[in-house]
Amino acid sequence: MIRTITVGLDGSPASLAAADWAAREAQLRDLPLRLVTAWEWQPPAYAPATGLGVPVPSSGLQRAWAQRLLDEARTHLAERRPGLRIDADEISGLPVPALLTAAEDAELLVLGSRGLGKVAGFLLGSVSLSVLASCERPVVLVRAAEHGEQEPLPEPSVRGLSAGADDRDVVLGLDLHEPSGAVIDFAFDAASRRAARLRIVHGWTLSPYYYGGALMPDLNDGMATRIRRELSDVLRPWQERYPAVEVSTQATVGGAGRHLVDASHDAALVVVGRQIRRAAVGAHIGPVTQALLHHAAAPVAVIPHD
């Protein structure tokens, strides 16, 4: 079975921006694009201030709205991406289980994120967060683009940096304690397809040893040297597999979350991992990923791994 790039639509500006991003990704990967929407109405999480209930639309109206949404999105994307195969499906059921089912046959699931905040999007909504916490396929969250900006598509024949390539990096948040091959490979592959640089950010903790209130520089220099060596060892197989990808590493003091948020402001994509935990309750999203999802200014790819 050929996997698809699947995008969930709900009619919001963020989901339409996600559809644009997903269409470009489908072209980069030479895969079909699948548009899906769950037509069963989901009641609001909070009661309205008036105290009056919100009437539930009939199933016929819900399905008609869903079909119109898919038709309009499909027409828009077909005009922007001639030659791209685009399928569209209405899925019965509530959004979270419907999207999780749709993701099972997807190479990648793309969702919109609410654009809150003065500068960066707030990449969380009840549906996106619930899907992200449970999905076992890669998920990309995309906020509504500002000023209609679009990530440019590099020339198909170009491998490596050129005038046709995006000048923004792909950024990878790498955990050296539990490096995941799936996460690293996704980031290298994304950079290769975009003919972009790959910037790798790893956070490390300063040595706790002090002398007279000052850090002992020899110990910390030794730790920095060890971190650089470990990064080199972990990345070597992928640098050999993707020789055209230019790589830079950034070992930062403290947690990586803030540094990844900073890096997202001039990034094409930020890639992080999420360890799969099949517990009964909880969002199961680590603190670095959580911080990035709240404040990132670029699309965020979250790659599940064991």
VEXVOGU-809509 format. One record per residue (C-alpha): residue in one letter; x negated, y negated, z negated. Coordinates in steps of 0.2 Angstrom, whole numbers, plus 2048, in hexadecimal, padded with zeros to 3 digits. Layout:
   resn     X     Y     Z
      a     X     Y     Z
...
END
This chain:
   resn     X     Y     Z
      m   800   800   800
      i   7FA   7EF   805
      r   7FA   7E4   7F5
      t   800   7D2   7F6
      i   7FD   7C1   7EF
      t   80D   7BF   7E5
      v   814   7AE   7DF
      g   822   7AB   7D3
      l   82E   79D   7D8
      d   83A   794   7CC
      g   83C   784   7D6
      s   831   779   7CB
      p   823   76E   7D3
      a   816   779   7CA
      s   81D   789   7D2
      l   81D   781   7E3
      a   80B   77C   7E1
      a   808   78E   7DC
      a   80F   794   7EC
      d   804   788   7F6
      w   7F5   78F   7EC
      a   7FA   7A1   7EF
      a   7FC   79E   801
      r   7EB   798   803
      e   7E4   7A7   7F8
      a   7EE   7B3   803
      q   7E5   7AC   813
      l   7D4   7AD   80A
      r   7D7   7BF   806
      d   7E0   7C3   816
      l   7EF   7CA   80C
      p   802   7C7   80E
      l   80A   7BA   803
      r   819   7C0   7F9
      l   825   7B3   7F1
      v   830   7B9   7E3
      t   83D   7B1   7D8
      a   848   7B9   7CA
      w   85A   7B3   7CD
      e   861   7B8   7BD
      w   864   7A8   7B2
      q   85A   7A7   7A2
      p   862   79C   794
      p   857   78E   78D
      a   84C   792   77E
      y   854   784   774
      a   866   77E   772
      p   869   76D   77A
      a   86A   75E   76F
      t   87C   75B   773
      g   880   76C   76B
      l   88A   771   77A
      g   886   781   783
      v   87F   782   794
      p   88B   78A   7A0
      v   884   79A   7A9
      p   885   799   7BC
      s   88D   7A8   7C4
      s   882   7B5   7CB
      g   888   7B0   7DD
      l   881   79E   7DA
      q   871   7A4   7D2
      r   86E   7B0   7E1
      a   872   7A2   7ED
      w   866   796   7E4
      a   858   7A3   7E4
      q   85A   7A6   7F7
      r   85A   794   7FB
      l   84A   792   7F1
      l   841   7A0   7F9
      d   847   79A   80B
      e   841   789   808
      a   830   78E   801
      r   82D   79B   80F
      t   831   78D   81C
      h   825   781   814
      l   817   78D   812
      a   819   794   824
      e   817   783   82B
      r   807   780   820
      r   7FF   791   823
      p   803   797   835
      g   801   7AA   837
      l   802   7AE   825
      r   80E   7BC   821
      i   81A   7B7   814
      d   827   7C2   80C
      a   834   7BC   800
      d   83E   7C6   7F3
      e   84C   7C2   7E7
      i   849   7CD   7D7
      s   858   7D0   7CB
      g   855   7CE   7B9
      l   84D   7C2   7AD
      p   83D   7B9   7B3
      v   830   7C1   7A7
      p   834   7D4   7AB
      a   837   7D0   7BD
      l   826   7C7   7C0
      l   81D   7D5   7B6
      t   825   7E2   7C2
      a   821   7D8   7D1
      a   80F   7D6   7CB
      e   80C   7E9   7CB
      d   80A   7EA   7DE
      a   801   7D9   7DF
      e   7EF   7D6   7E2
      l   7F2   7C5   7D8
      l   801   7BD   7D0
      v   802   7AA   7D1
      l   80D   7A0   7C6
      g   810   78D   7C4
      s   80C   784   7B3
      r   815   776   7AC
      g   80B   766   7AF
      l   80B   75D   79E
      g   7FD   752   797
      k   7F6   741   79E
      v   7E7   749   7A7
      a   7E8   75C   7A8
      g   7F6   768   7A9
      f   7FD   771   79A
      l   7FC   783   7A2
      l   809   78B   797
      g   81C   78E   798
      s   826   79C   790
      v   827   7A6   7A0
      s   815   7A4   7A5
      l   80E   7A8   794
      s   818   7B7   792
      v   814   7BE   7A3
      l   801   7BA   7A0
      a   801   7C3   78F
      s   808   7D3   796
      c   802   7D4   7A8
      e   7F5   7E0   7AD
      r   7F1   7D8   7BE
      p   7E7   7C8   7C0
      v   7F2   7B8   7BE
      v   7EE   7A7   7C4
      l   7F7   798   7BC
      v   7F8   788   7C7
      r   7FE   777   7C1
      a   808   76B   7CD
      a   7FB   762   7D7
      e   7F8   750   7D5
      h   7F9   744   7E4
      g   7FD   754   7EF
      e   7EB   759   7EE
      q   7E7   76A   7F6
      e   7D8   775   7F5
      p   7D0   775   807
      l   7CE   785   810
      p   7BC   789   816
      e   7B8   78D   828
      p   7BB   7A0   82A
      s   7A9   7A3   831
      v   7A0   79A   823
      r   797   7A5   816
      g   78E   799   809
      l   790   787   807
      s   793   77C   816
      a   79D   76D   81B
      g   7AD   777   81C
      a   7AB   77E   80A
      d   7B3   777   7FA
      d   7A7   76D   7F0
      r   7AF   772   7E0
      d   7A8   781   7D6
      v   7B1   791   7D1
      v   7AE   792   7BE
      l   7AC   7A2   7B4
      g   7AE   7A3   7A1
      l   7A3   7B2   79D
      d   7A3   7BB   78C
      l   792   7C3   78A
      h   798   7CE   77B
      e   7A5   7D7   786
      p   7A1   7D2   799
      s   7AE   7D9   7A4
      g   7A9   7DF   7B6
      a   7BB   7DB   7BC
      v   7BA   7C9   7B6
      i   7A8   7C6   7BD
      d   7AD   7CE   7CE
      f   7BC   7C4   7CF
      a   7B2   7B4   7CD
      f   7A5   7B8   7D9
      d   7B1   7BE   7E6
      a   7BB   7AD   7E4
      a   7AB   7A3   7E6
      s   7A6   7AD   7F5
      r   7B7   7AB   7FE
      r   7B6   799   7FB
      a   7A4   797   800
      a   7A2   78E   7EF
      r   796   78E   7E1
      l   799   799   7D1
      r   796   790   7C1
      i   796   79C   7B2
      v   799   795   7A0
      h   795   79F   790
      g   796   799   77F
      w   78A   79E   771
      t   788   79A   75F
      l   779   791   758
      s   76E   79B   74B
      p   774   798   739
      y   762   796   733
      y   75D   784   72D
      y   74D   77D   726
      g   74F   76D   71C
      g   760   76A   724
      a   759   76B   736
      l   75B   779   742
      m   74C   784   744
      p   748   781   757
      d   73E   791   759
      l   74C   79C   755
      n   759   792   75F
      d   74D   792   76E
      g   74B   7A5   76D
      m   75E   7A7   76C
      a   760   79C   77C
      t   753   7A6   785
      r   75B   7B6   780
      i   76C   7B0   786
      r   765   7AB   797
      r   75D   7BC   799
      e   76D   7C5   795
      l   777   7BA   7A1
      s   76A   7BE   7AF
      d   76C   7D1   7AB
      v   77F   7D1   7AB
      l   780   7C7   7BB
      r   773   7D0   7C5
      p   77E   7DD   7CD
      w   78A   7D0   7D3
      q   77D   7C4   7D9
      e   776   7D3   7E4
      r   788   7D7   7EA
      y   78C   7C4   7EE
      p   77B   7BD   7F4
      a   782   7AE   7FC
      v   78B   7A8   7EC
      e   780   79A   7E4
      v   781   79D   7D1
      s   77E   791   7C2
      t   77F   796   7B0
      q   783   78B   7A1
      a   780   792   790
      t   789   786   784
      v   788   784   771
      g   798   789   769
      g   7A8   790   770
      a   7AA   790   783
      g   7BC   789   783
      r   7B8   777   783
      h   7AB   778   790
      l   7B6   782   79C
      v   7C3   775   79A
      d   7B6   767   79E
      a   7B0   772   7AD
      s   7C2   774   7B4
      h   7C3   761   7B8
      d   7B8   764   7C7
      a   7BB   776   7CA
      a   7C4   77F   7D8
      l   7C9   78E   7CD
      v   7C5   793   7BB
      v   7C4   7A6   7B7
      v   7C5   7AE   7A6
      g   7C9   7BF   79F
      r   7D6   7C6   794
      q   7D4   7D6   78B
      i   7E3   7E1   78C
      r   7EB   7E5   77C
      r   7FB   7F0   77C
      a   801   7EB   76B
      a   814   7E9   768
      v   813   7D6   764
      g   808   7C7   767
      a   803   7BD   776
      h   7F2   7C6   777
      i   7E9   7B7   77F
      g   7D7   7B3   778
      p   7D3   7A2   771
      v   7C8   79C   77F
      t   7D5   7A1   78C
      q   7E3   799   781
      a   7D9   789   780
      l   7D6   789   793
      l   7E8   78C   797
      h   7EE   77D   78D
      h   7E2   771   794
      a   7DB   776   7A5
      a   7DB   76A   7B4
      a   7D8   778   7C1
      p   7E1   789   7C5
      v   7DD   796   7B8
      a   7DB   7A8   7BC
      v   7DD   7B4   7AE
      i   7D6   7C5   7B1
      p   7DC   7D4   7A6
      h   7CF   7E1   7A1
      d   7CE   7EF   795
END
